[in-house]
Every structure is written in structure tokens, then in C-alpha cells.
Amino acid sequence: MRTLLLSLTLAGLLLSGCSPLPAPAVQPTQAQPAPPSPTQPPATPPQPTALAATPAAVPSPDEATPVAAPTSQGGSLPGGAIETLDPQAIIAATLRPDAPAWLIPADPELADMTRYRLDVTLAPDLSTLTGHEQIRYTNRETVALDVIYLHLFPNLWDGGLQTTDVRVNGQPITPTLPSGDDILGLPLAFPLPPGDSVELGLSFSIAIPAGEGVGNYGEFAYQEGVLALAHFYPTVAVYDAQGWRIETPSPQGDVIYADASLYEVTFTAPMNLTVVASGATLDHAAAGEGEAIWQLVGGPMRDFNIAASADYQKVSLQVGDVTVNHYYMTKDAAQGQAVLNWTIAALGLYQRDHGPYPYQELDVVETATSAGGIEYPGMVVVASWLYRDPNQRDFFQSATAHEVAHQWWYNVVGNDQLNAPWLDEALAQYSTYLYYLDAYGQTGGQGFLNAMDARWARVGHAAKPIGLPVGEYVNREYGAIVYGRGPLFLVALREQIGADKMTEFLRQYYHDDAWGIATPAEFQTLAEAVSGQDLDALFQEWVYP
Ligand SMILES: [Zn+2]
């Protein structure tokens, strides 16, 4: 009966993952069947062996991992040569000990990854963030580069990021603003040959927007007692077959199209905050008056996110060599265990079906975003409004499972989230379908597909391709086509090539494109190679214009 109720409930609900869609303004007027009991886990996840609740207002560092001491390679912030840890120390702190060899970048690949070194301080009133950034960028293209571009994402979202003292190899330069104030161009005195590296340095200050309805759906904002700092730092753009990709992202989609990189972050913040970040915490110590310094590292990852609150509590479970943490607001403690259970069930299923999760830690974090949830490397956020509306319980669960799936589709296997969003969104929805099949059987799986079909029905089942850039979908089309029709395409693909071949294909895709950036053409080519079928007609029907 529970699964029947689930399928009925799912069919009527708005299901959106990390598309930053605002919370629906109008609640369903039709009476909804009772949601599954809040204490009922989705499947039979392992019982917690440790329940670590953190009292409010006491910082709760993630597990400190001993690594080699920092080895200075000369220079000082923000000018000259970057000070960095050995890259092996970063991946030793971040990647799980049991990670297979193919998930661990080899030395040459590691040496060429973009290195970020950030030293930032949060003001006591949480209104500004100031600091320095150093980037070591290695030209992995086949042509010399005469400029490097950085995204200044906060300038898109009420934030105001100002840069000063911009340097290239220690020498002051005058940066350019080629398109508005969200892209910074750093011209190079001499073209950077393939294989060579350049050191970039700058200082910056950011005004953090506060209040409701600001800061990219609350991803970059202080509101309801939660500080969310998504995409706060100047981020290197991707150079691909089309050159530098510096277009402004559509407001309705995700913004990260980035190469897997290595991060070292020194974060100074009021000590009453619990700080949650991508990657690992090497150290956490009191410093100065009422402040604490967090030494954070991460990599390989495509972004580095930080969230913080004085009110976070935490519940954790060790799953093999992965620590799963759920951070939530005190008032939402009733949901603490359920979200952890959903996450653990999703993690277990995706590892069995797609391949191993890469990191030692996975954090699920409640924030005040108006989207359902958002994915970041090693960290997903789920919206506070989902914790508080019992009518949205199935969306709450599906959003959690969807965001966890993005660790496979978006982070390990990257894609152009602006121009090929289906490659991560439709796949994350498909993985969520597998989650419902696994947790609730055929009835649960069909319920999820019915909900996807209902999404597509919002645009009258229009045969609009799922493979368009975010900006080419109008109004409800993005959610309906990419999140609704998209997973139905993958179900059609599975029906054509068979369930076993579909599993084999996705495992191979995850393996072959780990830490790389996949394209739709590569996706089709591999599906055809694994299945031994010509799939062009199917892709033409669903994916391409
Ligand atoms: Zn998503």
C-alpha cells in the first residue's frame, strides 16, 4: 500500500532536481494521499551505528585527515609563485582509500590540473568576503593561449565582486571586462604554449546578498540563518573545441562548465559557525577574537562550495570508507534521519549500478535555496522549504536522490551544463528512477515515470529535443523537456538496448569519462559501441533538433 500511495503521490507533484526553479507559488489544491511515514526509510538502509548530533553554535569540523605538511614552493599571496600542497596530499585527503586506480588521476594528469589557492575571510556580520586567490593554470590545449578568462559569478547575482591587484606571473596587469562584469580577462604578455603553466593572482572582495529572493535562488546569499557561498571565487573558464567559453549562463540553469581542479582554501570565519565544504577539512583552529580558521582541500572536483550556519546539527553514518553527513537546521531535526537514510540508499544503489563514489565524504546540507536542491562536488544541498511542507515529501525524497546522482553525472563525468544540460540532468533523473525501482519496486518505478510524463505534459508532450542549450527553452519548457522528457528518453534507450546493456553502458561511460568532460556525441558513440546497435534514429527522435 505504501508504494501504491507513493506512485499516486508522485504523479501529481512537481519534480525538479537542481534546476534552480523557485518553489511553486501555488500549492496543489487537490488533496494528496498521505505521504509515506516520515520515519519510514525508502528501502532497508543500514542502521546508523553512530548518531552524532552537534549542539548548535559549536563548530563541528569534518574529520581531520593527516596529510603531509604544506610545502612552500616560494612566493606569497597574492603575487608570485603559488604556495601549494603536494597534489598527492590533496587527493590523499579527498579521495577514498578504496578508490579504484582509474578514479585516481595519474601524476602527469594531476600535475596539469588547474590549482586554486584561496585565502578568504568572512566578516563578523557575514556581509562581506575578502581575500586572495592564486591559480596555476596549465595550457592543456593544442594551441597557444594569449589570455585566460575567469568567471566572476557573484556579479550575476546581486553580489558585487571587485578584484584588485591582478597579476600574471607576479607582474601587475590591467584585466579586461569583455562582456559585462561577470567575465575577467587576464591578457598574457606572451602566448602560453601548450604544456606550459602560468600563475595568476588577485585580491577580491564580495558583498554577500542577504534576504529572500536574492543571490541566484539563494545559492549565494545569507538568509534564514544559512550562509550559502556557491561559486563565490573567480573561476577559470573552459577552453574547448569552440575556444574560450565565457557566455553568460541562463538564469534557469546551472552555471558550472569547468575542468576538474585541485583546491586549497583557508577560510577564516566567526567561530560560532559550523562550516561545511566540498572536500576535506585538514585543520580547524581558533584564531583571533571570536574567529576560527578552517584549512580545507579538495580535488579533483569541478567547483568548491562552502555553506555555514550557527544553527547546523549533524547526523552521520560511516558507509565503508565513505562518511555520509547530513547537516540540518535545529527546527528541522525531525527530518534528520530520513534524509540521511535516503542519501545512504541512493549512494549504495548508484555505487552498485554506476560505479564507486570517489570521495571519503559526502555532505547533504539544508540551505534556504528556493530551488529543490543543488549539486556541488562532494556536497549537495536540499531546500529548507522541502523539510517543512509535508505535501512535498515525495519531491523532498526524489530531490535528495537526484542531487546525490549528480556526483556521478556532473562532477566525476563533467559536461557543458549551459549547452548540454540533459547530459547531467536527464541522467540524474534516470538514476532517481532506478532509486525508486530499487526502493519501492516496479510500482515505485512506474510512479516516478508517471511523474516524469506529467512533467512533460505541462508543455503538451511537445516533441522539443532534450539536447538544446538551457537558454533555448522558454518558460516551463526547460523543466518539462530536460527533466521530464529527458529521463523518458533514457528509459526508451534502455528498452531498445536492454536493461543489462544499459547498465553496462553507463558503467563504461562513468569509467571512460571520469574527471573529463563528455559530449552528447561521445555519449551516443559509446552507447552504440556497447549495445552493438545503430541508435541514430532514436537520438534523432529525442535528442537533436
Ligand atoms: Zn539536477
Residues whose N, C-alpha, C, O or C-beta is under 5 A from the ligand:
A	BS01	ZN	G17 C18 S19 E425 A428
